[in-house]
Amino acid sequence: MKRLIVGVLVICISGTALADASDAAKKYAQGCADCHGRKADRAAFGKAPPLVSLSREQLVGALTDRRDGKVATSGAAQRAKTALTDEDIQGLAGYIRSLAPGADSAAPAVAN
């Protein structure tokens, strides 16, 4: 009986993680990929470093600061960032890190 309960919990947790990864991939494709590249390897507007080169902590900090207005951005990028929740930011940071060369990718790739 204990094995059954543990098995069900593992399946539930795995399903949630996959849904979160898929959601982060969609959010990235819709709000970030045009400027930062499909693989987060482009320097947006020649200013920002490729996102894939940043650590998870740097990504979370940068997204949070921009969402909270501590760092000014403009246009579509600012509108997209102000709508992010803390969970969205964590998901995006994890997704972007999964795109790094040699990363153990748990998140699905963004489709063309």
N, CA, C and O atoms as a GROMACS GRO file, in nm:
protein
  448
    1MET      N    1   0.082  -0.120   0.000
    1MET     CA    2   0.000   0.000   0.000
    1MET      C    3   0.087   0.127   0.000
    1MET      O    4   0.058   0.223  -0.071
    2LYS      N    5   0.195   0.125   0.082
    2LYS     CA    6   0.283   0.242   0.086
    2LYS      C    7   0.348   0.267  -0.049
    2LYS      O    8   0.364   0.382  -0.090
    3ARG      N    9   0.384   0.159  -0.118
    3ARG     CA   10   0.445   0.175  -0.251
    3ARG      C   11   0.346   0.238  -0.348
    3ARG      O   12   0.385   0.320  -0.432
    4LEU      N   13   0.221   0.200  -0.339
    4LEU     CA   14   0.118   0.256  -0.426
    4LEU      C   15   0.105   0.406  -0.402
    4LEU      O   16   0.099   0.484  -0.497
    5ILE      N   17   0.100   0.446  -0.276
    5ILE     CA   18   0.087   0.587  -0.243
    5ILE      C   19   0.209   0.665  -0.292
    5ILE      O   20   0.194   0.772  -0.351
    6VAL      N   21   0.327   0.612  -0.270
    6VAL     CA   22   0.449   0.678  -0.316
    6VAL      C   23   0.448   0.688  -0.469
    6VAL      O   24   0.485   0.792  -0.524
    7GLY      N   25   0.408   0.582  -0.536
    7GLY     CA   26   0.401   0.584  -0.682
    7GLY      C   27   0.306   0.689  -0.734
    7GLY      O   28   0.338   0.760  -0.830
    8VAL      N   29   0.190   0.700  -0.673
    8VAL     CA   30   0.091   0.801  -0.714
    8VAL      C   31   0.147   0.941  -0.692
    8VAL      O   32   0.130   1.028  -0.777
    9LEU      N   33   0.212   0.963  -0.579
    9LEU     CA   34   0.270   1.095  -0.551
    9LEU      C   35   0.378   1.131  -0.653
    9LEU      O   36   0.384   1.244  -0.700
   10VAL      N   37   0.462   1.035  -0.688
   10VAL     CA   38   0.567   1.060  -0.788
   10VAL      C   39   0.505   1.098  -0.922
   10VAL      O   40   0.552   1.191  -0.988
   11ILE      N   41   0.402   1.027  -0.962
   11ILE     CA   42   0.335   1.057  -1.089
   11ILE      C   43   0.273   1.196  -1.085
   11ILE      O   44   0.286   1.272  -1.182
   12CYS      N   45   0.208   1.231  -0.976
   12CYS     CA   46   0.146   1.364  -0.964
   12CYS      C   47   0.250   1.475  -0.969
   12CYS      O   48   0.232   1.575  -1.038
   13ILE      N   49   0.359   1.457  -0.896
   13ILE     CA   50   0.464   1.558  -0.894
   13ILE      C   51   0.529   1.570  -1.031
   13ILE      O   52   0.556   1.681  -1.076
   14SER      N   53   0.556   1.459  -1.097
   14SER     CA   54   0.617   1.461  -1.230
   14SER      C   55   0.526   1.531  -1.329
   14SER      O   56   0.574   1.609  -1.412
   15GLY      N   57   0.398   1.505  -1.323
   15GLY     CA   58   0.303   1.569  -1.413
   15GLY      C   59   0.301   1.719  -1.395
   15GLY      O   60   0.294   1.793  -1.493
   16THR      N   61   0.308   1.765  -1.270
   16THR     CA   62   0.311   1.908  -1.242
   16THR      C   63   0.438   1.971  -1.297
   16THR      O   64   0.433   2.079  -1.356
   17ALA      N   65   0.551   1.905  -1.278
   17ALA     CA   66   0.679   1.958  -1.328
   17ALA      C   67   0.677   1.970  -1.479
   17ALA      O   68   0.724   2.069  -1.534
   18LEU      N   69   0.624   1.869  -1.547
   18LEU     CA   70   0.617   1.874  -1.693
   18LEU      C   71   0.524   1.984  -1.740
   18LEU      O   72   0.553   2.053  -1.837
   19ALA      N   73   0.411   2.002  -1.672
   19ALA     CA   74   0.317   2.108  -1.708
   19ALA      C   75   0.383   2.244  -1.688
   19ALA      O   76   0.368   2.332  -1.773
   20ASP      N   77   0.456   2.262  -1.577
   20ASP     CA   78   0.524   2.388  -1.551
   20ASP      C   79   0.631   2.416  -1.656
   20ASP      O   80   0.645   2.529  -1.702
   21ALA      N   81   0.707   2.313  -1.695
   21ALA     CA   82   0.811   2.330  -1.797
   21ALA      C   83   0.749   2.367  -1.931
   21ALA      O   84   0.801   2.453  -2.002
   22SER      N   85   0.639   2.303  -1.964
   22SER     CA   86   0.570   2.333  -2.089
   22SER      C   87   0.516   2.475  -2.088
   22SER      O   88   0.524   2.545  -2.188
   23ASP      N   89   0.461   2.518  -1.974
   23ASP     CA   90   0.408   2.652  -1.961
   23ASP      C   91   0.520   2.755  -1.975
   23ASP      O   92   0.503   2.857  -2.042
   24ALA      N   93   0.633   2.729  -1.912
   24ALA     CA   94   0.747   2.821  -1.922
   24ALA      C   95   0.796   2.830  -2.067
   24ALA      O   96   0.830   2.938  -2.114
   25ALA      N   97   0.801   2.717  -2.136
   25ALA     CA   98   0.844   2.716  -2.276
   25ALA      C   99   0.749   2.800  -2.361
   25ALA      O  100   0.793   2.875  -2.448
   26LYS      N  101   0.620   2.789  -2.336
   26LYS     CA  102   0.521   2.868  -2.411
   26LYS      C  103   0.537   3.017  -2.381
   26LYS      O  104   0.536   3.100  -2.472
   27LYS      N  105   0.553   3.050  -2.253
   27LYS     CA  106   0.571   3.191  -2.216
   27LYS      C  107   0.697   3.248  -2.281
   27LYS      O  108   0.697   3.361  -2.330
   28TYR      N  109   0.805   3.169  -2.281
   28TYR     CA  110   0.929   3.215  -2.343
   28TYR      C  111   0.907   3.238  -2.493
   28TYR      O  112   0.947   3.342  -2.546
   29ALA      N  113   0.844   3.144  -2.559
   29ALA     CA  114   0.821   3.155  -2.703
   29ALA      C  115   0.736   3.278  -2.736
   29ALA      O  116   0.760   3.346  -2.835
   30GLN      N  117   0.637   3.305  -2.653
   30GLN     CA  118   0.545   3.416  -2.679
   30GLN      C  119   0.601   3.553  -2.642
   30GLN      O  120   0.573   3.652  -2.710
   31GLY      N  121   0.680   3.560  -2.534
   31GLY     CA  122   0.720   3.690  -2.485
   31GLY      C  123   0.868   3.723  -2.491
   31GLY      O  124   0.906   3.837  -2.467
   32CYS      N  125   0.953   3.625  -2.522
   32CYS     CA  126   1.097   3.648  -2.511
   32CYS      C  127   1.175   3.612  -2.638
   32CYS      O  128   1.272   3.680  -2.673
   33ALA      N  129   1.134   3.506  -2.706
   33ALA     CA  130   1.213   3.448  -2.814
   33ALA      C  131   1.238   3.543  -2.930
   33ALA      O  132   1.344   3.536  -2.993
   34ASP      N  133   1.144   3.632  -2.961
   34ASP     CA  134   1.164   3.721  -3.075
   34ASP      C  135   1.289   3.806  -3.060
   34ASP      O  136   1.361   3.830  -3.158
   35CYS      N  137   1.317   3.852  -2.940
   35CYS     CA  138   1.434   3.937  -2.918
   35CYS      C  139   1.556   3.860  -2.867
   35CYS      O  140   1.669   3.891  -2.904
   36HIS      N  141   1.533   3.761  -2.781
   36HIS     CA  142   1.644   3.690  -2.717
   36HIS      C  143   1.683   3.562  -2.790
   36HIS      O  144   1.781   3.497  -2.753
   37GLY      N  145   1.610   3.526  -2.894
   37GLY     CA  146   1.641   3.406  -2.971
   37GLY      C  147   1.569   3.283  -2.917
   37GLY      O  148   1.540   3.273  -2.798
   38ARG      N  149   1.542   3.191  -3.008
   38ARG     CA  150   1.470   3.068  -2.975
   38ARG      C  151   1.542   2.988  -2.868
   38ARG      O  152   1.479   2.919  -2.787
   39LYS      N  153   1.674   2.997  -2.868
   39LYS     CA  154   1.755   2.922  -2.770
   39LYS      C  155   1.816   3.015  -2.665
   39LYS      O  156   1.910   2.977  -2.596
   40ALA      N  157   1.762   3.136  -2.653
   40ALA     CA  158   1.809   3.235  -2.555
   40ALA      C  159   1.956   3.269  -2.574
   40ALA      O  160   2.025   3.304  -2.478
   41ASP      N  161   2.004   3.259  -2.698
   41ASP     CA  162   2.146   3.278  -2.725
   41ASP      C  163   2.176   3.408  -2.800
   41ASP      O  164   2.288   3.426  -2.849
   42ARG      N  165   2.080   3.496  -2.810
   42ARG     CA  166   2.097   3.621  -2.883
   42ARG      C  167   2.106   3.738  -2.785
   42ARG      O  168   2.033   3.742  -2.686
   43ALA      N  169   2.194   3.833  -2.813
   43ALA     CA  170   2.203   3.956  -2.733
   43ALA      C  171   2.093   4.051  -2.781
   43ALA      O  172   2.105   4.111  -2.888
   44ALA      N  173   1.988   4.063  -2.704
   44ALA     CA  174   1.874   4.146  -2.744
   44ALA      C  175   1.914   4.292  -2.759
   44ALA      O  176   1.970   4.352  -2.667
   45PHE      N  177   1.887   4.347  -2.875
   45PHE     CA  178   1.915   4.487  -2.907
   45PHE      C  179   2.062   4.523  -2.886
   45PHE      O  180   2.095   4.640  -2.866
   46GLY      N  181   2.150   4.423  -2.890
   46GLY     CA  182   2.292   4.447  -2.871
   46GLY      C  183   2.329   4.495  -2.732
   46GLY      O  184   2.441   4.539  -2.709
   47LYS      N  185   2.234   4.488  -2.638
   47LYS     CA  186   2.258   4.538  -2.503
   47LYS      C  187   2.266   4.425  -2.401
   47LYS      O  188   2.365   4.412  -2.329
   48ALA      N  189   2.163   4.346  -2.395
   48ALA     CA  190   2.155   4.239  -2.294
   48ALA      C  191   2.243   4.123  -2.338
   48ALA      O  192   2.248   4.089  -2.456
   49PRO      N  193   2.313   4.060  -2.244
   49PRO     CA  194   2.390   3.941  -2.281
   49PRO      C  195   2.294   3.828  -2.316
   49PRO      O  196   2.177   3.832  -2.276
   50PRO      N  197   2.338   3.729  -2.390
   50PRO     CA  198   2.250   3.615  -2.416
   50PRO      C  199   2.200   3.558  -2.283
   50PRO      O  200   2.279   3.532  -2.193
   51LEU      N  201   2.071   3.539  -2.272
   51LEU     CA  202   2.012   3.491  -2.147
   51LEU      C  203   2.069   3.357  -2.104
   51LEU      O  204   2.082   3.330  -1.985
   52VAL      N  205   2.103   3.274  -2.201
   52VAL     CA  206   2.154   3.140  -2.171
   52VAL      C  207   2.289   3.147  -2.097
   52VAL      O  208   2.330   3.048  -2.036
   53SER      N  209   2.356   3.262  -2.103
   53SER     CA  210   2.486   3.276  -2.035
   53SER      C  211   2.471   3.315  -1.888
   53SER      O  212   2.570   3.317  -1.814
   54LEU      N  213   2.350   3.347  -1.846
   54LEU     CA  214   2.327   3.391  -1.708
   54LEU      C  215   2.292   3.273  -1.617
   54LEU      O  216   2.237   3.173  -1.662
   55SER      N  217   2.325   3.287  -1.490
   55SER     CA  218   2.288   3.185  -1.392
   55SER      C  219   2.139   3.196  -1.361
   55SER      O  220   2.075   3.296  -1.393
   56ARG      N  221   2.086   3.094  -1.301
   56ARG     CA  222   1.945   3.095  -1.260
   56ARG      C  223   1.918   3.216  -1.168
   56ARG      O  224   1.817   3.284  -1.184
   57GLU      N  225   2.008   3.241  -1.074
   57GLU     CA  226   1.990   3.352  -0.980
   57GLU      C  227   1.991   3.486  -1.053
   57GLU      O  228   1.912   3.575  -1.021
   58GLN      N  229   2.079   3.501  -1.151
   58GLN     CA  230   2.084   3.625  -1.229
   58GLN      C  231   1.955   3.644  -1.309
   58GLN      O  232   1.902   3.755  -1.317
   59LEU      N  233   1.905   3.537  -1.367
   59LEU     CA  234   1.781   3.545  -1.444
   59LEU      C  235   1.664   3.585  -1.354
   59LEU      O  236   1.586   3.673  -1.389
   60VAL      N  237   1.652   3.519  -1.240
   60VAL     CA  238   1.543   3.550  -1.147
   60VAL      C  239   1.553   3.695  -1.102
   60VAL      O  240   1.453   3.767  -1.100
   61GLY      N  241   1.674   3.739  -1.067
   61GLY     CA  242   1.693   3.877  -1.023
   61GLY      C  243   1.659   3.978  -1.132
   61GLY      O  244   1.592   4.079  -1.106
   62ALA      N  245   1.705   3.952  -1.254
   62ALA     CA  246   1.681   4.044  -1.364
   62ALA      C  247   1.532   4.054  -1.397
   62ALA      O  248   1.479   4.163  -1.415
   63LEU      N  249   1.465   3.940  -1.405
   63LEU     CA  250   1.322   3.941  -1.435
   63LEU      C  251   1.241   4.007  -1.324
   63LEU      O  252   1.149   4.084  -1.350
   64THR      N  253   1.277   3.977  -1.201
   64THR     CA  254   1.206   4.036  -1.087
   64THR      C  255   1.226   4.187  -1.082
   64THR      O  256   1.130   4.262  -1.064
   65ASP      N  257   1.349   4.233  -1.100
   65ASP     CA  258   1.377   4.377  -1.098
   65ASP      C  259   1.302   4.450  -1.209
   65ASP      O  260   1.251   4.560  -1.187
   66ARG      N  261   1.295   4.390  -1.326
   66ARG     CA  262   1.225   4.454  -1.437
   66ARG      C  263   1.074   4.451  -1.415
   66ARG      O  264   1.005   4.549  -1.445
   67ARG      N  265   1.024   4.341  -1.364
   67ARG     CA  266   0.880   4.333  -1.334
   67ARG      C  267   0.840   4.438  -1.231
   67ARG      O  268   0.735   4.502  -1.244
   68ASP      N  269   0.924   4.455  -1.129
   68ASP     CA  270   0.893   4.546  -1.020
   68ASP      C  271   0.930   4.691  -1.049
   68ASP      O  272   0.913   4.778  -0.963
   69GLY      N  273   0.981   4.719  -1.170
   69GLY     CA  274   1.013   4.855  -1.209
   69GLY      C  275   1.145   4.908  -1.155
   69GLY      O  276   1.171   5.028  -1.165
   70LYS      N  277   1.229   4.822  -1.099
   70LYS     CA  278   1.359   4.866  -1.046
   70LYS      C  279   1.458   4.891  -1.158
   70LYS      O  280   1.554   4.966  -1.142
   71VAL      N  281   1.435   4.827  -1.273
   71VAL     CA  282   1.516   4.847  -1.392
   71VAL      C  283   1.419   4.881  -1.505
   71VAL      O  284   1.326   4.806  -1.531
   72ALA      N  285   1.442   4.993  -1.570
   72ALA     CA  286   1.350   5.038  -1.674
   72ALA      C  287   1.373   4.965  -1.806
   72ALA      O  288   1.486   4.952  -1.852
   73THR      N  289   1.266   4.919  -1.864
   73THR     CA  290   1.264   4.868  -2.001
   73THR      C  291   1.142   4.931  -2.066
   73THR      O  292   1.064   4.997  -1.999
   74SER      N  293   1.126   4.910  -2.195
   74SER     CA  294   1.013   4.974  -2.261
   74SER      C  295   0.946   4.878  -2.358
   74SER      O  296   0.996   4.769  -2.385
   75GLY      N  297   0.833   4.920  -2.407
   75GLY     CA  298   0.762   4.846  -2.510
   75GLY      C  299   0.708   4.713  -2.466
   75GLY      O  300   0.668   4.694  -2.350
   76ALA      N  301   0.706   4.620  -2.561
   76ALA     CA  302   0.647   4.489  -2.538
   76ALA      C  303   0.719   4.412  -2.428
   76ALA      O  304   0.655   4.339  -2.352
   77ALA      N  305   0.850   4.428  -2.418
   77ALA     CA  306   0.925   4.357  -2.315
   77ALA      C  307   0.878   4.398  -2.176
   77ALA      O  308   0.860   4.313  -2.089
   78GLN      N  309   0.856   4.526  -2.155
   78GLN     CA  310   0.810   4.572  -2.024
   78GLN      C  311   0.669   4.522  -1.996
   78GLN      O  312   0.639   4.479  -1.884
   79ARG      N  313   0.582   4.529  -2.094
   79ARG     CA  314   0.445   4.481  -2.074
   79ARG      C  315   0.444   4.333  -2.040
   79ARG      O  316   0.367   4.290  -1.954
   80ALA      N  317   0.528   4.255  -2.106
   80ALA     CA  318   0.533   4.111  -2.079
   80ALA      C  319   0.585   4.084  -1.938
   80ALA      O  320   0.534   3.996  -1.870
   81LYS      N  321   0.685   4.158  -1.895
   81LYS     CA  322   0.746   4.133  -1.764
   81LYS      C  323   0.656   4.174  -1.649
   81LYS      O  324   0.657   4.109  -1.545
   82THR      N  325   0.577   4.280  -1.665
   82THR     CA  326   0.492   4.324  -1.554
   82THR      C  327   0.383   4.223  -1.522
   82THR      O  328   0.329   4.225  -1.411
   83ALA      N  329   0.351   4.135  -1.614
   83ALA     CA  330   0.246   4.036  -1.592
   83ALA      C  331   0.299   3.907  -1.529
   83ALA      O  332   0.220   3.818  -1.497
   84LEU      N  333   0.430   3.895  -1.510
   84LEU     CA  334   0.487   3.771  -1.459
   84LEU      C  335   0.465   3.756  -1.309
   84LEU      O  336   0.480   3.851  -1.233
   85THR      N  337   0.429   3.635  -1.268
   85THR     CA  338   0.420   3.602  -1.126
   85THR      C  339   0.557   3.550  -1.082
   85THR      O  340   0.644   3.524  -1.164
   86ASP      N  341   0.574   3.534  -0.951
   86ASP     CA  342   0.698   3.474  -0.901
   86ASP      C  343   0.716   3.334  -0.958
   86ASP      O  344   0.828   3.294  -0.991
   87GLU      N  345   0.607   3.258  -0.969
   87GLU     CA  346   0.614   3.123  -1.027
   87GLU      C  347   0.655   3.128  -1.173
   87GLU      O  348   0.735   3.046  -1.218
   88ASP      N  349   0.601   3.224  -1.248
   88ASP     CA  350   0.640   3.241  -1.389
   88ASP      C  351   0.790   3.267  -1.400
   88ASP      O  352   0.858   3.208  -1.484
   89ILE      N  353   0.841   3.354  -1.315
   89ILE     CA  354   0.982   3.391  -1.318
   89ILE      C  355   1.069   3.270  -1.288
   89ILE      O  356   1.169   3.246  -1.356
   90GLN      N  357   1.033   3.193  -1.187
   90GLN     CA  358   1.109   3.072  -1.154
   90GLN      C  359   1.105   2.973  -1.271
   90GLN      O  360   1.207   2.912  -1.305
   91GLY      N  361   0.987   2.957  -1.332
   91GLY     CA  362   0.973   2.866  -1.445
   91GLY      C  363   1.056   2.910  -1.565
   91GLY      O  364   1.123   2.829  -1.629
   92LEU      N  365   1.051   3.040  -1.596
   92LEU     CA  366   1.130   3.092  -1.708
   92LEU      C  367   1.279   3.076  -1.683
   92LEU      O  368   1.353   3.038  -1.774
   93ALA      N  369   1.323   3.105  -1.562
   93ALA     CA  370   1.466   3.090  -1.530
   93ALA      C  371   1.510   2.946  -1.548
   93ALA      O  372   1.616   2.919  -1.605
   94GLY      N  373   1.429   2.853  -1.501
   94GLY     CA  374   1.462   2.711  -1.518
   94GLY      C  375   1.462   2.670  -1.664
   94GLY      O  376   1.549   2.595  -1.708
   95TYR      N  377   1.364   2.718  -1.738
   95TYR     CA  378   1.357   2.685  -1.880
   95TYR      C  379   1.478   2.740  -1.955
   95TYR      O  380   1.540   2.669  -2.034
   96ILE      N  381   1.511   2.865  -1.931
   96ILE     CA  382   1.626   2.926  -2.000
   96ILE      C  383   1.754   2.851  -1.966
   96ILE      O  384   1.836   2.827  -2.055
   97ARG      N  385   1.773   2.815  -1.840
   97ARG     CA  386   1.892   2.738  -1.802
   97ARG      C  387   1.895   2.602  -1.871
   97ARG      O  388   2.003   2.550  -1.900
   98SER      N  389   1.778   2.545  -1.898
   98SER     CA  390   1.775   2.415  -1.966
   98SER      C  391   1.821   2.425  -2.110
   98SER      O  392   1.854   2.324  -2.172
   99LEU      N  393   1.826   2.547  -2.165
   99LEU     CA  394   1.869   2.568  -2.302
   99LEU      C  395   2.021   2.579  -2.315
   99LEU      O  396   2.075   2.574  -2.426
  100ALA      N  397   2.090   2.594  -2.203
  100ALA     CA  398   2.235   2.609  -2.205
  100ALA      C  399   2.301   2.484  -2.263
  100ALA      O  400   2.257   2.373  -2.235
  101PRO      N  401   2.406   2.503  -2.343
  101PRO     CA  402   2.476   2.387  -2.398
  101PRO      C  403   2.521   2.293  -2.286
  101PRO      O  404   2.580   2.337  -2.187
  102GLY      N  405   2.493   2.166  -2.302
  102GLY     CA  406   2.532   2.066  -2.204
  102GLY      C  407   2.439   2.055  -2.086
  102GLY      O  408   2.462   1.973  -1.996
  103ALA      N  409   2.331   2.135  -2.083
  103ALA     CA  410   2.236   2.127  -1.972
  103ALA      C  411   2.156   1.998  -1.982
  103ALA      O  412   2.129   1.949  -2.092
  104ASP      N  413   2.120   1.945  -1.868
  104ASP     CA  414   2.031   1.829  -1.864
  104ASP      C  415   1.891   1.882  -1.882
  104ASP      O  416   1.826   1.921  -1.785
  105SER      N  417   1.844   1.884  -2.003
  105SER     CA  418   1.718   1.950  -2.037
  105SER      C  419   1.597   1.871  -1.991
  105SER      O  420   1.571   1.760  -2.039
  106ALA      N  421   1.524   1.930  -1.896
  106ALA     CA  422   1.398   1.871  -1.851
  106ALA      C  423   1.282   1.943  -1.917
  106ALA      O  424   1.168   1.895  -1.914
  107ALA      N  425   1.310   2.058  -1.977
  107ALA     CA  426   1.205   2.137  -2.039
  107ALA      C  427   1.202   2.112  -2.189
  107ALA      O  428   1.306   2.088  -2.250
  108PRO      N  429   1.084   2.117  -2.248
  108PRO     CA  430   1.073   2.098  -2.392
  108PRO      C  431   1.130   2.216  -2.468
  108PRO      O  432   1.126   2.329  -2.420
  109ALA      N  433   1.182   2.191  -2.584
  109ALA     CA  434   1.236   2.298  -2.668
  109ALA      C  435   1.122   2.379  -2.726
  109ALA      O  436   1.011   2.329  -2.743
  110VAL      N  437   1.149   2.505  -2.756
  110VAL     CA  438   1.050   2.592  -2.817
  110VAL      C  439   1.042   2.559  -2.964
  110VAL      O  440   1.144   2.551  -3.032
  111ALA      N  441   0.922   2.540  -3.014
  111ALA     CA  442   0.902   2.509  -3.155
  111ALA      C  443   0.922   2.633  -3.239
  111ALA      O  444   0.902   2.745  -3.192
  112ASN      N  445   0.962   2.614  -3.365
  112ASN     CA  446   0.979   2.727  -3.457
  112ASN      C  447   0.852   2.796  -3.484
  112ASN      O  448   0.849   2.893  -3.559
   0.00000   0.00000   0.00000
